[in-house]
Amino acid sequence: MSRTISRAKYLRQLYPYKSPSTSIDHLVIGGGAVGLSVAAELVKNTGRDKTTFLVERRGQLGQETTARNSEVIHSGIYYPLGSLKSRLCIEGRDLLYDRCKKLGIGYKNTGKLVVATTESQIPYLQKLQKHSRHSSFLTNSNDIESSKIHTKFLNGEEARELEPDLSKNVIGALLIPSTGIVDSQGLVDSLSREIEESDYNIDDFSSSLEKENRGEGIIVLGTRVVRIDKDPKDDSWVIQLETNWEGLEEGQKGDVESVRAQVVVNAAGLGAVSLTEGVVGDQDIKMYAVKGNYMSYKGPGVGNVSRLIYPCPSANIDHLGTHLTLDLDGNIKFGPDVQVIGTWEEAMNNPDFWEKHLSPSDSPDLISKFAESVLDYLPFINPKNLSPDYSGIRPNIAAPGSQGFSDFLIRHDRDKNRKGFVELLGFNSPGLTSSLATGKYISNLIQNDIYGKNQNGGRIGKGKEKRLEELAKGWEA
Ligand SMILES: Cc1cc2nc3c(=O)[nH]c(=O)nc-3n(C[C@H](O)[C@H](O)[C@H](O)COP(=O)(O)OP(=O)(O)OC[C@H]3O[C@@H](n4cnc5c(N)ncnc54)[C@H](O)[C@@H]3O)c2cc1C
């Protein structure tokens, strides 16, 4: 059956308003790395009388974009100063390394090389290095040291000393030591324990008072949000949750419960824009699903590789070129590329349409394109050994081909009758690296805007934002 209205509007027809049977304080929608980090921080910071529910529609946590990415801990070097991506990535990177060390989550600080094979690419590396030197403006004065993005400019010989498989054509490279890789499911598991187990990660509390103030955290799996309403009588939200929904035909319903929450955090990844439409009433933000294909590689020409290797990208900074990444077992893959799938209208009518695009492309043309791009810096690979591996889908909110940089969008419109509805939209890369810092950011935002507690280090103040925007200008051009 084809519908002429958006999925969000259709759901509002299918699920009429239902009075809530229970009340909680915070409801986080989405059990990916971002939603889990937000929930863990809310449990930790908002007080012992507060209850935080995290609802995840799948039967397990972290099965969507969090499970389908490069698992790179990004340094933060690519993003305009003052942007959320820059700030949350740098802060998140440091938090992630600390957490991995402390809690035994798999990770490796591999470092990364961005390589130039033509003279015309050298200015790009120089610009990147210059940009990295300004990054310390970004964070609070007490963590300037740790937030720096260290880089080292290398000539071709020096680059090949580090990575002997590199082509003789490589004439310069930028070494970025803070890049690494992480076990994303390890991160997901540790966050879910932190939400539900009061004695997990107790070292993270700076005082016993903070520990005593820990609230209650509950994760609910296999449950999806189908409707969100502002309660007309007060500032709270009424959320309808559906279980036993998988395998339903269009028009059929599972079991629906209704809960009241003071705060709703929409961290639903690829489903977030449609959920927002259901609340806001129109499509003020559009979702553009953009697929990234990976090719695995086993064979000659990479035997000594120990770092991530990126070529110089084209003008589009959202695509970093066909690069080499490693997993924690030392397996090599190339990608992701950038492949637009569907249109924003398709995403509006069926926010899950991307599921049919999940198989990685096995097009011979794509394999040739990957090979051509990689042979430029790793000349001894055998293109025949490139094999389609997996793919991930980016929840972009900027139209494909649009010029300029697209930041994460965090919205809390407390003045537009939407107080308590916090939206996290466009969490493409480096969302995994940024997840822990995003959790802290949202927890601070909620404490400021909802509970009136003034938190240091939360949101960037208006004046500072402006100054940082100016610093960013040269970079965006
Ligand atoms: C190809 C690719 C490569 C990437 N590489 C990197 C990288 O190397 N490093 C990096 O830092 N970042 C990377 N990213 C970005 C990173 O993967 C994402 O930013 C991050 O995983 C987003 O996490 P999330 O929690 O926002 O979304 P998700 O992991 O998608 O979680 C959202 C959750 O919400 C649930 N949900 C949706 N709708 C509902 C509903 N109605 N009710 C209940 N639950 C719902 C979904 O089931 C899902 O589990 C990459 C992304 C892609 C696509």
Ligand as a Chemical Component Dictionary entry (heavy atoms), coordinates in Angstrom:
data_LIG
# 
_chem_comp.id                   LIG 
_chem_comp.type                 NON-POLYMER 
_chem_comp.pdbx_formal_charge   0 
_chem_comp.three_letter_code    LIG 
# 
loop_
_chem_comp_atom.comp_id 
_chem_comp_atom.atom_id 
_chem_comp_atom.alt_atom_id 
_chem_comp_atom.type_symbol 
_chem_comp_atom.charge 
_chem_comp_atom.model_Cartn_x 
_chem_comp_atom.model_Cartn_y 
_chem_comp_atom.model_Cartn_z 
_chem_comp_atom.pdbx_ordinal 
LIG C1  C1  C 0 30.114 4.726 6.886  1  
LIG C2  C2  C 0 30.291 5.406 8.201  2  
LIG C3  C3  C 0 31.568 5.519 8.772  3  
LIG C4  C4  C 0 31.728 6.156 9.992  4  
LIG N1  N1  N 0 32.970 6.174 10.574 5  
LIG C5  C5  C 0 33.127 6.752 11.780 6  
LIG C6  C6  C 0 34.376 6.715 12.435 7  
LIG O1  O1  O 0 35.314 6.083 11.968 8  
LIG N2  N2  N 0 34.518 7.380 13.595 9  
LIG C7  C7  C 0 33.506 8.088 14.150 10 
LIG O2  O2  O 0 33.717 8.725 15.172 11 
LIG N3  N3  N 0 32.273 8.082 13.587 12 
LIG C8  C8  C 0 32.068 7.418 12.435 13 
LIG N4  N4  N 0 30.835 7.383 11.855 14 
LIG C9  C9  C 0 29.717 8.028 12.545 15 
LIG C10 C10 C 0 29.202 7.173 13.686 16 
LIG O3  O3  O 0 29.078 5.822 13.303 17 
LIG C11 C11 C 0 27.833 7.706 14.107 18 
LIG O4  O4  O 0 27.919 9.100 14.274 19 
LIG C12 C12 C 0 27.371 7.124 15.426 20 
LIG O5  O5  O 0 27.448 5.724 15.405 21 
LIG C13 C13 C 0 25.941 7.571 15.643 22 
LIG O6  O6  O 0 25.450 6.947 16.795 23 
LIG P1  P1  P 0 23.943 7.189 17.168 24 
LIG O7  O7  O 0 23.768 6.634 18.525 25 
LIG O8  O8  O 0 23.595 8.625 16.937 26 
LIG O9  O9  O 0 23.107 6.403 16.055 27 
LIG P2  P2  P 0 22.755 4.850 15.925 28 
LIG O10 O10 O 0 23.889 3.985 16.248 29 
LIG O11 O11 O 0 22.132 4.682 14.579 30 
LIG O12 O12 O 0 21.670 4.659 17.054 31 
LIG C14 C14 C 0 20.350 5.136 16.922 32 
LIG C15 C15 C 0 19.449 4.074 17.521 33 
LIG O13 O13 O 0 18.117 4.563 17.560 34 
LIG C16 C16 C 0 17.254 3.464 17.379 35 
LIG N5  N5  N 0 15.958 3.980 16.960 36 
LIG C17 C17 C 0 15.636 4.585 15.797 37 
LIG N6  N6  N 0 14.331 4.935 15.792 38 
LIG C18 C18 C 0 13.806 4.539 16.991 39 
LIG C19 C19 C 0 12.510 4.621 17.583 40 
LIG N7  N7  N 0 11.467 5.187 16.937 41 
LIG N8  N8  N 0 12.331 4.099 18.822 42 
LIG C20 C20 C 0 13.380 3.516 19.495 43 
LIG N9  N9  N 0 14.623 3.407 18.967 44 
LIG C21 C21 C 0 14.838 3.935 17.731 45 
LIG C22 C22 C 0 17.957 2.635 16.311 46 
LIG O14 O14 O 0 17.521 1.294 16.319 47 
LIG C23 C23 C 0 19.418 2.800 16.692 48 
LIG O15 O15 O 0 19.923 1.723 17.471 49 
LIG C24 C24 C 0 30.621 6.738 10.650 50 
LIG C25 C25 C 0 29.338 6.610 10.082 51 
LIG C26 C26 C 0 29.181 5.940 8.888  52 
LIG C27 C27 C 0 27.810 5.776 8.324  53 
# 
loop_
_chem_comp_bond.comp_id 
_chem_comp_bond.atom_id_1 
_chem_comp_bond.atom_id_2 
_chem_comp_bond.value_order 
_chem_comp_bond.pdbx_ordinal 
LIG C1  C2  SING 1  
LIG C2  C3  SING 2  
LIG C2  C26 DOUB 3  
LIG C3  C4  DOUB 4  
LIG C4  N1  SING 5  
LIG C4  C24 SING 6  
LIG N1  C5  DOUB 7  
LIG C5  C6  SING 8  
LIG C5  C8  SING 9  
LIG C6  O1  DOUB 10 
LIG C6  N2  SING 11 
LIG N2  C7  SING 12 
LIG C7  O2  DOUB 13 
LIG C7  N3  SING 14 
LIG N3  C8  DOUB 15 
LIG C8  N4  SING 16 
LIG N4  C9  SING 17 
LIG N4  C24 SING 18 
LIG C9  C10 SING 19 
LIG C10 O3  SING 20 
LIG C10 C11 SING 21 
LIG C11 O4  SING 22 
LIG C11 C12 SING 23 
LIG C12 O5  SING 24 
LIG C12 C13 SING 25 
LIG C13 O6  SING 26 
LIG O6  P1  SING 27 
LIG P1  O7  DOUB 28 
LIG P1  O8  SING 29 
LIG P1  O9  SING 30 
LIG O9  P2  SING 31 
LIG P2  O10 DOUB 32 
LIG P2  O11 SING 33 
LIG P2  O12 SING 34 
LIG O12 C14 SING 35 
LIG C14 C15 SING 36 
LIG C15 O13 SING 37 
LIG C15 C23 SING 38 
LIG O13 C16 SING 39 
LIG C16 N5  SING 40 
LIG C16 C22 SING 41 
LIG N5  C17 SING 42 
LIG N5  C21 SING 43 
LIG C17 N6  DOUB 44 
LIG N6  C18 SING 45 
LIG C18 C19 SING 46 
LIG C18 C21 DOUB 47 
LIG C19 N7  SING 48 
LIG C19 N8  DOUB 49 
LIG N8  C20 SING 50 
LIG C20 N9  DOUB 51 
LIG N9  C21 SING 52 
LIG C22 O14 SING 53 
LIG C22 C23 SING 54 
LIG C23 O15 SING 55 
LIG C24 C25 DOUB 56 
LIG C25 C26 SING 57 
LIG C26 C27 SING 58 
# 
